[in-house]
């Protein structure tokens, strides 16, 4: 399971535990730039991967997308 998750992060985080990944900055995710991270913080007060994964707006959107399939 971890291999499928850690490869979505920058190389610096590949050996991190799941708890460390949740506390990592959102810019640690591949494809999320520092600028993207700043916009997420300004718009939704998201600073960590855990914040992103538990944000109610993102969860609502995910639920709608899943139900629409």
C-alpha positions in Angstrom: 0.0 0.0 0.0 2.7 2.5 0.9 4.4 2.1 -2.5 1.2 3.2 -4.2 1.1 6.3 -2.0 4.7 7.3 -1.5 5.3 7.4 -5.3 2.8 10.3 -5.4 5.2 12.4 -3.4 8.5 14.1 -4.1 11.6 12.0 -3.7 12.4 13.6 -0.3 9.3 11.9 1.2 9.5 8.4 -0.3 10.7 6.8 2.9 8.2 8.7 5.1 5.6 7.0 7.3 2.0 7.7 6.6 1.8 10.0 9.7 4.8 12.0 8.3 3.1 12.2 4.9 -0.1 13.5 6.4 2.0 16.3 8.1 4.0 17.1 5.0 3.3 20.3 3.2 0.9 20.0 0.2 3.9 21.0 -2.1 5.4 17.6 -1.2 2.8 16.0 -3.6 4.1 15.6 -7.1 2.6 18.3 -9.3 1.8 20.7 -6.5 4.0 23.8 -6.7 4.9 26.2 -3.9 2.6 28.7 -5.7 -0.3 26.1 -5.7 0.3 25.5 -2.0 0.1 29.3 -1.3 -3.2 29.5 -3.1 -4.6 26.5 -1.1 -3.5 28.2 2.1 -5.1 31.5 1.1 -8.4 30.0 -0.1 -8.9 27.1 2.3 -6.3 27.4 5.1 -4.7 24.2 3.8 -1.1 23.7 4.7 -0.5 20.0 4.9 -1.5 16.9 3.0 -3.7 15.9 5.9 -5.5 19.3 5.6 -6.1 18.7 1.9 -7.4 15.2 2.4 -9.8 16.2 5.1 -11.1 19.5 3.7 -14.9 19.4 3.6 -15.2 21.1 0.2 -12.8 18.6 -1.4 -14.6 15.7 0.3 -18.0 17.0 -0.9 -16.7 17.3 -4.4 -15.2 13.8 -4.3 -18.5 12.4 -3.1 -20.4 14.0 -6.0 -17.8 12.8 -8.5 -18.0 9.3 -7.2 -21.8 9.2 -7.2 -21.9 10.6 -10.7 -19.9 7.6 -12.0 
